[in-house]
Structures are given as C-alpha cells and as structure tokens.
Amino acid sequence: MLKLKNLFNNVDLAEMIVKNWAYDEPSLEMFSFYRISSNAIYPFRSEGKIQLLRFSPKAEKNRENLLAELDFIAYLHDKDYGVLEAVVSKNGEKLVEIQTPWGDYFASVFKRVPGIQIGETDVSDHIVFHHGKTLGKLHQLSSAFEPSTHQRWSYNDVFDWIQSILVKFPNEKAAFHETQKLQAYFNTLPKTSSNYGLIHYDFEYDNVFYDELTDSCYAIDFDDSMYHWYVMDIVQALDSLEDCVPPELVQQKRQCFLEGYQTEFDISNDDMTALWTACNRFANLYSYARLLRASEEEWKNEPRWLVDLRQKLTNAMKSTSMNFGKEL
C-alpha cells in the first residue's frame, strides 16, 4: 500500500503522465473510475480499447523490481499464458520515469484483460477449477523461467525490507521478533525448481479474471511478485475463497481449486501442510509492515475518508498481528 499522502486523486498528474502514451482524448473522462492502493490506476482508451495507466512515486518502488516484473509478464505472454500485456510508450518504453511538479514517478500502461473478476462470477466449481489450473500453469512456467537481465526480489529481501521499516519503530518488538522467527524458519527449507520460484503472491479473486467466451482465466497485477515457495500462492488463493463463498462450501471449493492446479503442476500435500501456517504468518507480517509504513505520517484536520481509512488500517494491523511470536 502506498503512503496515505499518496492516496489522493490527482487528475492533473494522471493527465500529465498518460501523455507519454497514445490515447483517445475524450476517454480521459474515464479517470473518474480511478483507484489507488499499491499504485494509482486510471483507465482510458486508445484506439477505442480500454487500457490502464499505473503509476506510483519513485520513492515507493524499486526500479529493478518493476523491470523484472515486466520481463516476467512478457515471458508469460510469449508462452500464451493468460496475462495482462504492457503497452510501450511513445518512446518505446514499458517503464517510463517521469518528473512532475508533484515529484518523480514510475509509470506503465497495460491492456485490459477480457472477462470479469472471479469474485464477480457465481464462483462455480468449474470456474474455481480453472482458477486453480491457471495458477498451476503459472508455477509450471515459473519453474522454467530464467531472468536474463533484471532480478525480482525474494522472500529474504522482503524480510530485510520489513526490518528496515521496523527499525524506525522501536516499540514494535513483537513484529521484529516475528520477522526473525519466520526468516530463520524459511531459511531452513530446501529450494528446488518444483517447490520454489517466482510467484504472483496475490493470486486472489480480484486479480484473476474469468472469460466465458474462451473459458479461461487471465491474471493481472504482478506488482507483489517475489521468489518464494509456490505454496505461498496456493495459501493466499485458497484463503481468499472464504470471501467469495458460504462457509459450508469452502472445503469443496478448495478441493476444486487443487484439482485444477494439479492438472498443470504437481505439488506435495505434505509441502502444503507443513508450510501453510508459516505462509499465513508471512502474509500477515508483510501486510502489517506495509500498513505501519503507510500510516506513519499524520496531519491535522484530515478529511473524513482518511480518518475512516486510518481506523480500518489500525483494525487490520491488530488482526494481522494476533499470532506474532507464537510457535510455528
């Protein structure tokens, strides 16, 4: 999540940035459908087709990570995997670095994928099966992926980043000990091409689209991708089921997902059982650190939406920190 000061809608900034790409002038009225979280996303059209402008302050992102993300997406697209596609700027760049009156920014543009978010479907067994199948295919392709130039960060880099945040908050002793505990645990685990590689990290129901016409899924938002155990993706995806289906159907849907996954990539049930708790704890710790960083600054007379958001973040941090320090 971006720092709270970067969550404000800024149409002038978006217009300044989008001019680095070809666009249909009347379509800028679509900017009213913007959303801002880990990035600012503004939709527009180019030659009548919907595209998405993504940008964030340079201070919020790592250039090497962004370039590595774009390389991985291009690799997946070349392998006919259902994935969003980056659009080159007028200067032929997929990642544009821009100086503006509001600071320096990284920006990219992506074509909109077909279909609708899985969370907006009826989440049938058939669709859940395809969701799992699509993640299995991603991991199968990842297991053969060899980056040529740019290297995406790993779980260990994330732990180091978390510690760099926590050092600014000396009272966050529980989070610091949780970081040490989890890092030590993960560093004891074996890494092979069949259990470890570049994962999506956020393969949940708002980042996967189901297209009824082709009966297939498309993945978006690789902004959190990292080198980790493949189980991490499975845990995140399966946990997201609880937000989409009644409690009594969760186990059935999980089984559908895993059956789909295993048609493309084989993973041991023992691996999932052993890593499930640790992966959940990793996700909670990473989320906690990001929210802590995002909400660090406060201002007098904040707008109501920001006051309400700050309270939601506080509640989320309480929830994600409940198991800090417990035995794995």
Salt bridges, closest charged atoms under 4 A:
GLU60 OE1 - ARG293 NH1 2.77
GLU64 OE1 - HIS150 ND1 3.20
GLU69 OE2 - ARG54 NH1 2.89
GLU85 OE1 - HIS77 NE2 3.30
GLU85 OE1 - LYS111 NZ 3.54
GLU97 OE1 - LYS58 NZ 2.93
GLU97 OE2 - ARG63 NE 2.55
ASP125 OD1 - LYS253 NZ 2.72
GLU178 OE2 - ARG281 NE 2.53
ASP215 OD1 - HIS126 NE2 2.69
ASP215 OD2 - HIS130 NE2 3.36
ASP223 OD2 - LYS61 NZ 2.85
ASP224 OD1 - ARG290 NH1 2.80
ASP233 OD2 - HIS139 NE2 2.87
ASP239 OD1 - ARG254 NH2 3.47
GLU242 OE2 - ARG254 NH2 3.16
GLU264 OE2 - LYS133 NZ 2.80
GLU297 OE1 - LYS5 NZ 3.83
GLU302 OE2 - ARG310 NH2 2.64
ASP308 OD1 - ARG304 NH2 3.10
GLU327 OE2 - LYS181 NZ 3.78
